[in-house]
């Protein structure tokens, strides 16, 4: 299973490769397709983490406060 960090680092590698190497159209197509998948993965991870954090913060707000 891939982590957010791994996916993010791979996205950075793809961008650098495209910028520095100017790959041919076939390789470019493969790289862009991979980048799209990685981008969706990262977005889903961030969305899920955001929801989890909101739920945890809500739990803190609901917790009884000691005086």
CHARMM-style PDB file with segment names, atoms N, HN, CA, C and O in Angstrom:
ATOM      1  N   UNK     1       0.843  -1.185   0.000  1.00  0.00      PROA
ATOM      2  CA  UNK     1       0.000   0.000   0.000  1.00  0.00      PROA
ATOM      3  C   UNK     1       0.886   1.244   0.000  1.00  0.00      PROA
ATOM      4  O   UNK     1       1.894   1.306   0.704  1.00  0.00      PROA
ATOM      5  N   UNK     2       0.499   2.208  -0.783  1.00  0.00      PROA
ATOM      6  HN  UNK     2      -0.320   2.158  -1.355  1.00  0.00      PROA
ATOM      7  CA  UNK     2       1.262   3.431  -0.930  1.00  0.00      PROA
ATOM      8  C   UNK     2       0.838   4.468   0.110  1.00  0.00      PROA
ATOM      9  O   UNK     2      -0.341   4.590   0.439  1.00  0.00      PROA
ATOM     10  N   UNK     3       1.811   5.202   0.612  1.00  0.00      PROA
ATOM     11  HN  UNK     3       2.769   5.102   0.345  1.00  0.00      PROA
ATOM     12  CA  UNK     3       1.510   6.265   1.559  1.00  0.00      PROA
ATOM     13  C   UNK     3       1.373   7.592   0.813  1.00  0.00      PROA
ATOM     14  O   UNK     3       1.762   7.714  -0.348  1.00  0.00      PROA
ATOM     15  N   UNK     4       0.817   8.571   1.504  1.00  0.00      PROA
ATOM     16  HN  UNK     4       0.502   8.471   2.448  1.00  0.00      PROA
ATOM     17  CA  UNK     4       0.708   9.908   0.927  1.00  0.00      PROA
ATOM     18  C   UNK     4       2.097  10.437   0.574  1.00  0.00      PROA
ATOM     19  O   UNK     4       2.299  11.015  -0.494  1.00  0.00      PROA
ATOM     20  N   UNK     5       3.041  10.234   1.476  1.00  0.00      PROA
ATOM     21  HN  UNK     5       2.877   9.764   2.344  1.00  0.00      PROA
ATOM     22  CA  UNK     5       4.406  10.740   1.257  1.00  0.00      PROA
ATOM     23  C   UNK     5       5.030  10.112   0.007  1.00  0.00      PROA
ATOM     24  O   UNK     5       5.651  10.807  -0.797  1.00  0.00      PROA
ATOM     25  N   UNK     6       4.864   8.808  -0.151  1.00  0.00      PROA
ATOM     26  HN  UNK     6       4.359   8.243   0.502  1.00  0.00      PROA
ATOM     27  CA  UNK     6       5.413   8.127  -1.323  1.00  0.00      PROA
ATOM     28  C   UNK     6       4.787   8.653  -2.613  1.00  0.00      PROA
ATOM     29  O   UNK     6       5.483   8.904  -3.597  1.00  0.00      PROA
ATOM     30  N   UNK     7       3.472   8.816  -2.594  1.00  0.00      PROA
ATOM     31  HN  UNK     7       2.907   8.612  -1.794  1.00  0.00      PROA
ATOM     32  CA  UNK     7       2.770   9.310  -3.775  1.00  0.00      PROA
ATOM     33  C   UNK     7       3.193  10.734  -4.105  1.00  0.00      PROA
ATOM     34  O   UNK     7       3.397  11.075  -5.270  1.00  0.00      PROA
ATOM     35  N   UNK     8       3.322  11.557  -3.080  1.00  0.00      PROA
ATOM     36  HN  UNK     8       3.156  11.279  -2.134  1.00  0.00      PROA
ATOM     37  CA  UNK     8       3.729  12.943  -3.277  1.00  0.00      PROA
ATOM     38  C   UNK     8       5.147  13.026  -3.844  1.00  0.00      PROA
ATOM     39  O   UNK     8       5.418  13.824  -4.741  1.00  0.00      PROA
ATOM     40  N   UNK     9       6.036  12.207  -3.322  1.00  0.00      PROA
ATOM     41  HN  UNK     9       5.816  11.558  -2.593  1.00  0.00      PROA
ATOM     42  CA  UNK     9       7.416  12.193  -3.815  1.00  0.00      PROA
ATOM     43  C   UNK     9       7.473  11.717  -5.267  1.00  0.00      PROA
ATOM     44  O   UNK     9       8.241  12.250  -6.067  1.00  0.00      PROA
ATOM     45  N   UNK    10       6.663  10.719  -5.603  1.00  0.00      PROA
ATOM     46  HN  UNK    10       6.039  10.286  -4.952  1.00  0.00      PROA
ATOM     47  CA  UNK    10       6.634  10.228  -6.984  1.00  0.00      PROA
ATOM     48  C   UNK    10       6.097  11.302  -7.921  1.00  0.00      PROA
ATOM     49  O   UNK    10       6.589  11.458  -9.039  1.00  0.00      PROA
ATOM     50  N   UNK    11       5.089  12.043  -7.469  1.00  0.00      PROA
ATOM     51  HN  UNK    11       4.689  11.916  -6.561  1.00  0.00      PROA
ATOM     52  CA  UNK    11       4.579  13.153  -8.283  1.00  0.00      PROA
ATOM     53  C   UNK    11       5.684  14.172  -8.561  1.00  0.00      PROA
ATOM     54  O   UNK    11       5.817  14.659  -9.683  1.00  0.00      PROA
ATOM     55  N   UNK    12       6.467  14.487  -7.546  1.00  0.00      PROA
ATOM     56  HN  UNK    12       6.358  14.091  -6.634  1.00  0.00      PROA
ATOM     57  CA  UNK    12       7.578  15.424  -7.726  1.00  0.00      PROA
ATOM     58  C   UNK    12       8.593  14.887  -8.731  1.00  0.00      PROA
ATOM     59  O   UNK    12       9.108  15.645  -9.553  1.00  0.00      PROA
ATOM     60  N   UNK    13       8.885  13.592  -8.674  1.00  0.00      PROA
ATOM     61  HN  UNK    13       8.467  12.976  -8.006  1.00  0.00      PROA
ATOM     62  CA  UNK    13       9.809  12.971  -9.631  1.00  0.00      PROA
ATOM     63  C   UNK    13       9.278  13.090 -11.058  1.00  0.00      PROA
ATOM     64  O   UNK    13      10.025  13.400 -11.986  1.00  0.00      PROA
ATOM     65  N   UNK    14       7.995  12.842 -11.218  1.00  0.00      PROA
ATOM     66  HN  UNK    14       7.388  12.590 -10.464  1.00  0.00      PROA
ATOM     67  CA  UNK    14       7.388  12.922 -12.547  1.00  0.00      PROA
ATOM     68  C   UNK    14       7.495  14.340 -13.096  1.00  0.00      PROA
ATOM     69  O   UNK    14       7.865  14.534 -14.254  1.00  0.00      PROA
ATOM     70  N   UNK    15       7.174  15.319 -12.276  1.00  0.00      PROA
ATOM     71  HN  UNK    15       6.874  15.161 -11.336  1.00  0.00      PROA
ATOM     72  CA  UNK    15       7.242  16.716 -12.721  1.00  0.00      PROA
ATOM     73  C   UNK    15       8.674  17.079 -13.116  1.00  0.00      PROA
ATOM     74  O   UNK    15       8.895  17.692 -14.160  1.00  0.00      PROA
ATOM     75  N   UNK    16       9.642  16.700 -12.284  1.00  0.00      PROA
ATOM     76  HN  UNK    16       9.463  16.201 -11.436  1.00  0.00      PROA
ATOM     77  CA  UNK    16      11.047  16.988 -12.613  1.00  0.00      PROA
ATOM     78  C   UNK    16      11.451  16.327 -13.932  1.00  0.00      PROA
ATOM     79  O   UNK    16      12.123  16.932 -14.766  1.00  0.00      PROA
ATOM     80  N   UNK    17      11.032  15.086 -14.099  1.00  0.00      PROA
ATOM     81  HN  UNK    17      10.486  14.594 -13.421  1.00  0.00      PROA
ATOM     82  CA  UNK    17      11.397  14.360 -15.323  1.00  0.00      PROA
ATOM     83  C   UNK    17      10.810  15.036 -16.548  1.00  0.00      PROA
ATOM     84  O   UNK    17      11.490  15.198 -17.561  1.00  0.00      PROA
ATOM     85  N   UNK    18       9.551  15.429 -16.456  1.00  0.00      PROA
ATOM     86  HN  UNK    18       8.999  15.297 -15.633  1.00  0.00      PROA
ATOM     87  CA  UNK    18       8.914  16.100 -17.595  1.00  0.00      PROA
ATOM     88  C   UNK    18       9.620  17.420 -17.894  1.00  0.00      PROA
ATOM     89  O   UNK    18       9.867  17.741 -19.057  1.00  0.00      PROA
ATOM     90  N   UNK    19       9.941  18.175 -16.868  1.00  0.00      PROA
ATOM     91  HN  UNK    19       9.741  17.914 -15.924  1.00  0.00      PROA
ATOM     92  CA  UNK    19      10.579  19.481 -17.058  1.00  0.00      PROA
ATOM     93  C   UNK    19      12.010  19.356 -17.580  1.00  0.00      PROA
ATOM     94  O   UNK    19      12.429  20.137 -18.434  1.00  0.00      PROA
ATOM     95  N   UNK    20      12.756  18.386 -17.075  1.00  0.00      PROA
ATOM     96  HN  UNK    20      12.416  17.752 -16.381  1.00  0.00      PROA
ATOM     97  CA  UNK    20      14.172  18.300 -17.390  1.00  0.00      PROA
ATOM     98  C   UNK    20      14.485  17.452 -18.620  1.00  0.00      PROA
ATOM     99  O   UNK    20      15.436  17.739 -19.348  1.00  0.00      PROA
ATOM    100  N   UNK    21      13.691  16.411 -18.854  1.00  0.00      PROA
ATOM    101  HN  UNK    21      12.918  16.178 -18.264  1.00  0.00      PROA
ATOM    102  CA  UNK    21      14.042  15.470 -19.916  1.00  0.00      PROA
ATOM    103  C   UNK    21      13.224  15.624 -21.188  1.00  0.00      PROA
ATOM    104  O   UNK    21      13.608  15.086 -22.227  1.00  0.00      PROA
ATOM    105  N   UNK    22      12.125  16.332 -21.139  1.00  0.00      PROA
ATOM    106  HN  UNK    22      11.814  16.770 -20.295  1.00  0.00      PROA
ATOM    107  CA  UNK    22      11.235  16.465 -22.299  1.00  0.00      PROA
ATOM    108  C   UNK    22      11.009  15.110 -22.968  1.00  0.00      PROA
ATOM    109  O   UNK    22      11.432  14.895 -24.104  1.00  0.00      PROA
ATOM    110  N   UNK    23      10.338  14.193 -22.256  1.00  0.00      PROA
ATOM    111  HN  UNK    23       9.995  14.367 -21.333  1.00  0.00      PROA
ATOM    112  CA  UNK    23      10.137  12.854 -22.815  1.00  0.00      PROA
ATOM    113  C   UNK    23       9.284  12.876 -24.088  1.00  0.00      PROA
ATOM    114  O   UNK    23       8.524  13.814 -24.330  1.00  0.00      PROA
ATOM    115  N   UNK    24       9.430  11.808 -24.901  1.00  0.00      PROA
ATOM    116  HN  UNK    24      10.047  11.045 -24.704  1.00  0.00      PROA
ATOM    117  CA  UNK    24       8.635  11.729 -26.123  1.00  0.00      PROA
ATOM    118  C   UNK    24       7.157  11.579 -25.757  1.00  0.00      PROA
ATOM    119  O   UNK    24       6.811  11.359 -24.597  1.00  0.00      PROA
ATOM    120  N   UNK    25       6.314  11.699 -26.744  1.00  0.00      PROA
ATOM    121  HN  UNK    25       6.595  11.878 -27.687  1.00  0.00      PROA
ATOM    122  CA  UNK    25       4.876  11.756 -26.502  1.00  0.00      PROA
ATOM    123  C   UNK    25       4.352  10.475 -25.836  1.00  0.00      PROA
ATOM    124  O   UNK    25       3.449  10.549 -25.004  1.00  0.00      PROA
ATOM    125  N   UNK    26       4.894   9.321 -26.182  1.00  0.00      PROA
ATOM    126  HN  UNK    26       5.628   9.262 -26.858  1.00  0.00      PROA
ATOM    127  CA  UNK    26       4.437   8.069 -25.566  1.00  0.00      PROA
ATOM    128  C   UNK    26       4.784   8.023 -24.081  1.00  0.00      PROA
ATOM    129  O   UNK    26       3.947   7.669 -23.251  1.00  0.00      PROA
ATOM    130  N   UNK    27       6.007   8.376 -23.757  1.00  0.00      PROA
ATOM    131  HN  UNK    27       6.687   8.663 -24.431  1.00  0.00      PROA
ATOM    132  CA  UNK    27       6.437   8.383 -22.349  1.00  0.00      PROA
ATOM    133  C   UNK    27       5.701   9.474 -21.579  1.00  0.00      PROA
ATOM    134  O   UNK    27       5.300   9.272 -20.433  1.00  0.00      PROA
ATOM    135  N   UNK    28       5.528  10.614 -22.206  1.00  0.00      PROA
ATOM    136  HN  UNK    28       5.853  10.779 -23.137  1.00  0.00      PROA
ATOM    137  CA  UNK    28       4.813  11.715 -21.566  1.00  0.00      PROA
ATOM    138  C   UNK    28       3.383  11.295 -21.212  1.00  0.00      PROA
ATOM    139  O   UNK    28       2.887  11.612 -20.131  1.00  0.00      PROA
ATOM    140  N   UNK    29       2.733  10.591 -22.119  1.00  0.00      PROA
ATOM    141  HN  UNK    29       3.135  10.333 -22.997  1.00  0.00      PROA
ATOM    142  CA  UNK    29       1.374  10.120 -21.870  1.00  0.00      PROA
ATOM    143  C   UNK    29       1.332   9.188 -20.667  1.00  0.00      PROA
ATOM    144  O   UNK    29       0.438   9.299 -19.828  1.00  0.00      PROA
ATOM    145  N   UNK    30       2.282   8.278 -20.577  1.00  0.00      PROA
ATOM    146  HN  UNK    30       3.008   8.188 -21.259  1.00  0.00      PROA
ATOM    147  CA  UNK    30       2.353   7.356 -19.439  1.00  0.00      PROA
ATOM    148  C   UNK    30       2.597   8.112 -18.136  1.00  0.00      PROA
ATOM    149  O   UNK    30       1.972   7.822 -17.116  1.00  0.00      PROA
ATOM    150  N   UNK    31       3.505   9.079 -18.179  1.00  0.00      PROA
ATOM    151  HN  UNK    31       4.012   9.314 -19.008  1.00  0.00      PROA
ATOM    152  CA  UNK    31       3.821   9.843 -16.975  1.00  0.00      PROA
ATOM    153  C   UNK    31       2.628  10.668 -16.505  1.00  0.00      PROA
ATOM    154  O   UNK    31       2.346  10.734 -15.308  1.00  0.00      PROA
ATOM    155  N   UNK    32       1.936  11.289 -17.438  1.00  0.00      PROA
ATOM    156  HN  UNK    32       2.165  11.235 -18.410  1.00  0.00      PROA
ATOM    157  CA  UNK    32       0.771  12.101 -17.073  1.00  0.00      PROA
ATOM    158  C   UNK    32      -0.341  11.218 -16.511  1.00  0.00      PROA
ATOM    159  O   UNK    32      -1.005  11.601 -15.548  1.00  0.00      PROA
ATOM    160  N   UNK    33      -0.549  10.039 -17.102  1.00  0.00      PROA
ATOM    161  HN  UNK    33      -0.009   9.728 -17.884  1.00  0.00      PROA
ATOM    162  CA  UNK    33      -1.567   9.118 -16.590  1.00  0.00      PROA
ATOM    163  C   UNK    33      -1.228   8.691 -15.164  1.00  0.00      PROA
ATOM    164  O   UNK    33      -2.109   8.629 -14.307  1.00  0.00      PROA
ATOM    165  N   UNK    34       0.042   8.398 -14.910  1.00  0.00      PROA
ATOM    166  HN  UNK    34       0.758   8.448 -15.606  1.00  0.00      PROA
ATOM    167  CA  UNK    34       0.460   8.033 -13.552  1.00  0.00      PROA
ATOM    168  C   UNK    34       0.264   9.209 -12.602  1.00  0.00      PROA
ATOM    169  O   UNK    34      -0.187   9.031 -11.470  1.00  0.00      PROA
ATOM    170  N   UNK    35       0.603  10.405 -13.061  1.00  0.00      PROA
ATOM    171  HN  UNK    35       0.969  10.550 -13.980  1.00  0.00      PROA
ATOM    172  CA  UNK    35       0.462  11.599 -12.222  1.00  0.00      PROA
ATOM    173  C   UNK    35      -0.995  11.846 -11.853  1.00  0.00      PROA
ATOM    174  O   UNK    35      -1.289  12.247 -10.727  1.00  0.00      PROA
ATOM    175  N   UNK    36      -1.902  11.613 -12.786  1.00  0.00      PROA
ATOM    176  HN  UNK    36      -1.663  11.288 -13.701  1.00  0.00      PROA
ATOM    177  CA  UNK    36      -3.333  11.798 -12.510  1.00  0.00      PROA
ATOM    178  C   UNK    36      -3.779  10.827 -11.415  1.00  0.00      PROA
ATOM    179  O   UNK    36      -4.484  11.220 -10.486  1.00  0.00      PROA
ATOM    180  N   UNK    37      -3.371   9.570 -11.523  1.00  0.00      PROA
ATOM    181  HN  UNK    37      -2.798   9.251 -12.277  1.00  0.00      PROA
ATOM    182  CA  UNK    37      -3.735   8.572 -10.501  1.00  0.00      PROA
ATOM    183  C   UNK    37      -3.171   8.960  -9.142  1.00  0.00      PROA
ATOM    184  O   UNK    37      -3.860   8.865  -8.126  1.00  0.00      PROA
ATOM    185  N   UNK    38      -1.917   9.398  -9.126  1.00  0.00      PROA
ATOM    186  HN  UNK    38      -1.357   9.476  -9.951  1.00  0.00      PROA
ATOM    187  CA  UNK    38      -1.285   9.792  -7.864  1.00  0.00      PROA
ATOM    188  C   UNK    38      -1.966  11.020  -7.266  1.00  0.00      PROA
ATOM    189  O   UNK    38      -2.159  11.110  -6.053  1.00  0.00      PROA
ATOM    190  N   UNK    39      -2.323  11.955  -8.128  1.00  0.00      PROA
ATOM    191  HN  UNK    39      -2.166  11.883  -9.113  1.00  0.00      PROA
ATOM    192  CA  UNK    39      -2.996  13.166  -7.659  1.00  0.00      PROA
ATOM    193  C   UNK    39      -4.347  12.835  -7.025  1.00  0.00      PROA
ATOM    194  O   UNK    39      -4.691  13.376  -5.973  1.00  0.00      PROA
ATOM    195  N   UNK    40      -5.107  11.953  -7.659  1.00  0.00      PROA
ATOM    196  HN  UNK    40      -4.828  11.513  -8.513  1.00  0.00      PROA
ATOM    197  CA  UNK    40      -6.389  11.532  -7.096  1.00  0.00      PROA
ATOM    198  C   UNK    40      -6.183  10.840  -5.753  1.00  0.00      PROA
ATOM    199  O   UNK    40      -6.922  11.088  -4.800  1.00  0.00      PROA
ATOM    200  N   UNK    41      -5.184   9.977  -5.681  1.00  0.00      PROA
ATOM    201  HN  UNK    41      -4.584   9.775  -6.455  1.00  0.00      PROA
ATOM    202  CA  UNK    41      -4.868   9.267  -4.443  1.00  0.00      PROA
ATOM    203  C   UNK    41      -4.565  10.267  -3.327  1.00  0.00      PROA
ATOM    204  O   UNK    41      -5.095  10.156  -2.222  1.00  0.00      PROA
ATOM    205  N   UNK    42      -3.708  11.242  -3.627  1.00  0.00      PROA
ATOM    206  HN  UNK    42      -3.277  11.332  -4.525  1.00  0.00      PROA
ATOM    207  CA  UNK    42      -3.329  12.237  -2.619  1.00  0.00      PROA
ATOM    208  C   UNK    42      -4.531  13.069  -2.180  1.00  0.00      PROA
ATOM    209  O   UNK    42      -4.693  13.353  -0.993  1.00  0.00      PROA
ATOM    210  N   UNK    43      -5.361  13.453  -3.124  1.00  0.00      PROA
ATOM    211  HN  UNK    43      -5.229  13.223  -4.088  1.00  0.00      PROA
ATOM    212  CA  UNK    43      -6.550  14.233  -2.795  1.00  0.00      PROA
ATOM    213  C   UNK    43      -7.480  13.453  -1.876  1.00  0.00      PROA
ATOM    214  O   UNK    43      -8.007  13.999  -0.907  1.00  0.00      PROA
ATOM    215  N   UNK    44      -7.679  12.174  -2.185  1.00  0.00      PROA
ATOM    216  HN  UNK    44      -7.251  11.730  -2.972  1.00  0.00      PROA
ATOM    217  CA  UNK    44      -8.531  11.334  -1.340  1.00  0.00      PROA
ATOM    218  C   UNK    44      -7.954  11.193   0.069  1.00  0.00      PROA
ATOM    219  O   UNK    44      -8.686  11.245   1.057  1.00  0.00      PROA
ATOM    220  N   UNK    45      -6.635  11.012   0.149  1.00  0.00      PROA
ATOM    221  HN  UNK    45      -6.041  10.970  -0.653  1.00  0.00      PROA
ATOM    222  CA  UNK    45      -5.983  10.894   1.459  1.00  0.00      PROA
ATOM    223  C   UNK    45      -6.164  12.171   2.267  1.00  0.00      PROA
ATOM    224  O   UNK    45      -6.482  12.113   3.454  1.00  0.00      PROA
ATOM    225  N   UNK    46      -5.966  13.318   1.638  1.00  0.00      PROA
ATOM    226  HN  UNK    46      -5.707  13.365   0.673  1.00  0.00      PROA
ATOM    227  CA  UNK    46      -6.099  14.594   2.339  1.00  0.00      PROA
ATOM    228  C   UNK    46      -7.538  14.835   2.781  1.00  0.00      PROA
ATOM    229  O   UNK    46      -7.779  15.318   3.888  1.00  0.00      PROA
ATOM    230  N   UNK    47      -8.491  14.500   1.918  1.00  0.00      PROA
ATOM    231  HN  UNK    47      -8.295  14.109   1.019  1.00  0.00      PROA
ATOM    232  CA  UNK    47      -9.903  14.668   2.258  1.00  0.00      PROA
ATOM    233  C   UNK    47     -10.265  13.793   3.460  1.00  0.00      PROA
ATOM    234  O   UNK    47     -10.940  14.246   4.384  1.00  0.00      PROA
ATOM    235  N   UNK    48      -9.816  12.551   3.439  1.00  0.00      PROA
ATOM    236  HN  UNK    48      -9.267  12.183   2.689  1.00  0.00      PROA
ATOM    237  CA  UNK    48     -10.093  11.632   4.539  1.00  0.00      PROA
ATOM    238  C   UNK    48      -9.452  12.123   5.836  1.00  0.00      PROA
ATOM    239  O   UNK    48     -10.081  12.091   6.894  1.00  0.00      PROA
ATOM    240  N   UNK    49      -8.211  12.573   5.755  1.00  0.00      PROA
ATOM    241  HN  UNK    49      -7.700  12.599   4.896  1.00  0.00      PROA
ATOM    242  CA  UNK    49      -7.524  13.075   6.946  1.00  0.00      PROA
ATOM    243  C   UNK    49      -8.227  14.313   7.498  1.00  0.00      PROA
ATOM    244  O   UNK    49      -8.349  14.472   8.713  1.00  0.00      PROA
ATOM    245  N   UNK    50      -8.686  15.181   6.614  1.00  0.00      PROA
ATOM    246  HN  UNK    50      -8.587  15.052   5.627  1.00  0.00      PROA
ATOM    247  CA  UNK    50      -9.389  16.386   7.041  1.00  0.00      PROA
ATOM    248  C   UNK    50     -10.667  16.029   7.806  1.00  0.00      PROA
ATOM    249  O   UNK    50     -10.958  16.613   8.850  1.00  0.00      PROA
ATOM    250  N   UNK    51     -11.418  15.075   7.281  1.00  0.00      PROA
ATOM    251  HN  UNK    51     -11.182  14.600   6.433  1.00  0.00      PROA
ATOM    252  CA  UNK    51     -12.650  14.651   7.954  1.00  0.00      PROA
ATOM    253  C   UNK    51     -12.352  14.032   9.318  1.00  0.00      PROA
ATOM    254  O   UNK    51     -13.062  14.284  10.292  1.00  0.00      PROA
ATOM    255  N   UNK    52     -11.301  13.225   9.379  1.00  0.00      PROA
ATOM    256  HN  UNK    52     -10.724  13.021   8.588  1.00  0.00      PROA
ATOM    257  CA  UNK    52     -10.926  12.601  10.654  1.00  0.00      PROA
ATOM    258  C   UNK    52     -10.525  13.662  11.682  1.00  0.00      PROA
ATOM    259  O   UNK    52     -10.894  13.579  12.853  1.00  0.00      PROA
ATOM    260  N   UNK    53      -9.773  14.648  11.227  1.00  0.00      PROA
ATOM    261  HN  UNK    53      -9.474  14.715  10.275  1.00  0.00      PROA
ATOM    262  CA  UNK    53      -9.366  15.716  12.141  1.00  0.00      PROA
ATOM    263  C   UNK    53     -10.565  16.520  12.628  1.00  0.00      PROA
ATOM    264  O   UNK    53     -10.637  16.878  13.804  1.00  0.00      PROA
ATOM    265  N   UNK    54     -11.497  16.802  11.741  1.00  0.00      PROA
ATOM    266  HN  UNK    54     -11.438  16.512  10.786  1.00  0.00      PROA
ATOM    267  CA  UNK    54     -12.711  17.527  12.147  1.00  0.00      PROA
ATOM    268  C   UNK    54     -13.487  16.740  13.202  1.00  0.00      PROA
ATOM    269  O   UNK    54     -13.987  17.314  14.170  1.00  0.00      PROA
ATOM    270  N   UNK    55     -13.586  15.411  13.009  1.00  0.00      PROA
ATOM    271  HN  UNK    55     -13.181  14.945  12.223  1.00  0.00      PROA
ATOM    272  CA  UNK    55     -14.285  14.567  13.978  1.00  0.00      PROA
ATOM    273  C   UNK    55     -13.566  14.566  15.330  1.00  0.00      PROA
ATOM    274  O   UNK    55     -14.207  14.624  16.379  1.00  0.00      PROA
ATOM    275  N   UNK    56     -12.250  14.502  15.297  1.00  0.00      PROA
ATOM    276  HN  UNK    56     -11.730  14.455  14.444  1.00  0.00      PROA
ATOM    277  CA  UNK    56     -11.484  14.510  16.547  1.00  0.00      PROA
ATOM    278  C   UNK    56     -11.620  15.849  17.279  1.00  0.00      PROA
ATOM    279  O   UNK    56     -11.758  15.889  18.502  1.00  0.00      PROA
ATOM    280  N   UNK    57     -11.578  16.919  16.528  1.00  0.00      PROA
ATOM    281  HN  UNK    57     -11.466  16.887  15.535  1.00  0.00      PROA
ATOM    282  CA  UNK    57     -11.737  18.248  17.138  1.00  0.00      PROA
ATOM    283  C   UNK    57     -13.134  18.386  17.733  1.00  0.00      PROA
ATOM    284  O   UNK    57     -13.302  18.963  18.807  1.00  0.00      PROA
ATOM    285  N   UNK    58     -14.133  17.856  17.034  1.00  0.00      PROA
ATOM    286  HN  UNK    58     -13.996  17.387  16.162  1.00  0.00      PROA
ATOM    287  CA  UNK    58     -15.502  17.890  17.556  1.00  0.00      PROA
ATOM    288  C   UNK    58     -15.594  17.107  18.856  1.00  0.00      PROA
ATOM    289  O   UNK    58     -16.303  17.513  19.777  1.00  0.00      PROA
ATOM    290  N   UNK    59     -14.886  15.995  18.938  1.00  0.00      PROA
ATOM    291  HN  UNK    59     -14.310  15.665  18.190  1.00  0.00      PROA
ATOM    292  CA  UNK    59     -14.872  15.204  20.173  1.00  0.00      PROA
ATOM    293  C   UNK    59     -14.241  15.992  21.312  1.00  0.00      PROA
ATOM    294  O   UNK    59     -14.685  15.903  22.457  1.00  0.00      PROA
ATOM    295  N   UNK    60     -13.218  16.753  21.002  1.00  0.00      PROA
ATOM    296  HN  UNK    60     -12.858  16.825  20.072  1.00  0.00      PROA
ATOM    297  CA  UNK    60     -12.594  17.589  22.032  1.00  0.00      PROA
ATOM    298  C   UNK    60     -13.576  18.650  22.541  1.00  0.00      PROA
ATOM    299  O   UNK    60     -13.645  18.933  23.737  1.00  0.00      PROA
ATOM    300  N   UNK    61     -14.326  19.220  21.612  1.00  0.00      PROA
ATOM    301  HN  UNK    61     -14.270  18.989  20.641  1.00  0.00      PROA
ATOM    302  CA  UNK    61     -15.305  20.244  21.992  1.00  0.00      PROA
ATOM    303  C   UNK    61     -16.421  19.654  22.835  1.00  0.00      PROA
ATOM    304  O   UNK    61     -17.003  20.347  23.669  1.00  0.00      PROA
ATOM    305  N   UNK    62     -16.725  18.380  22.626  1.00  0.00      PROA
ATOM    306  HN  UNK    62     -16.253  17.817  21.948  1.00  0.00      PROA
ATOM    307  CA  UNK    62     -17.805  17.725  23.376  1.00  0.00      PROA
ATOM    308  C   UNK    62     -17.344  17.185  24.737  1.00  0.00      PROA
ATOM    309  O   UNK    62     -18.161  16.905  25.614  1.00  0.00      PROA
ATOM    310  N   UNK    63     -16.053  17.049  24.892  1.00  0.00      PROA
ATOM    311  HN  UNK    63     -15.389  17.276  24.179  1.00  0.00      PROA
ATOM    312  CA  UNK    63     -15.513  16.477  26.141  1.00  0.00      PROA
ATOM    313  C   UNK    63     -15.830  17.394  27.307  1.00  0.00      PROA
ATOM    314  O   UNK    63     -15.778  18.617  27.179  1.00  0.00      PROA
ATOM    315  N   UNK    64     -16.162  16.791  28.456  1.00  0.00      PROA
ATOM    316  HN  UNK    64     -16.204  15.798  28.560  1.00  0.00      PROA
ATOM    317  CA  UNK    64     -16.412  17.635  29.640  1.00  0.00      PROA
ATOM    318  C   UNK    64     -15.148  18.381  30.043  1.00  0.00      PROA
ATOM    319  O   UNK    64     -14.048  17.828  30.036  1.00  0.00      PROA
ATOM    320  N   UNK    65     -15.325  19.604  30.381  1.00  0.00      PROA
ATOM    321  HN  UNK    65     -16.218  20.054  30.386  1.00  0.00      PROA
ATOM    322  CA  UNK    65     -14.181  20.431  30.763  1.00  0.00      PROA
ATOM    323  C   UNK    65     -14.032  20.431  32.281  1.00  0.00      PROA
ATOM    324  O   UNK    65     -14.977  20.697  33.024  1.00  0.00      PROA
ATOM    325  N   UNK    66     -12.827  20.127  32.707  1.00  0.00      PROA
ATOM    326  HN  UNK    66     -12.059  19.911  32.103  1.00  0.00      PROA
ATOM    327  CA  UNK    66     -12.563  20.124  34.154  1.00  0.00      PROA
ATOM    328  C   UNK    66     -12.224  21.532  34.596  1.00  0.00      PROA
ATOM    329  O   UNK    66     -11.578  22.291  33.873  1.00  0.00      PROA
ATOM    330  N   UNK    67     -12.668  21.865  35.783  1.00  0.00      PROA
ATOM    331  HN  UNK    67     -13.193  21.249  36.370  1.00  0.00      PROA
ATOM    332  CA  UNK    67     -12.408  23.205  36.329  1.00  0.00      PROA
ATOM    333  C   UNK    67     -11.215  23.215  37.222  1.00  0.00      PROA
ATOM    334  OT1 UNK    67     -10.858  24.261  37.763  1.00  0.00      PROA
TER     335      UNK     67
END
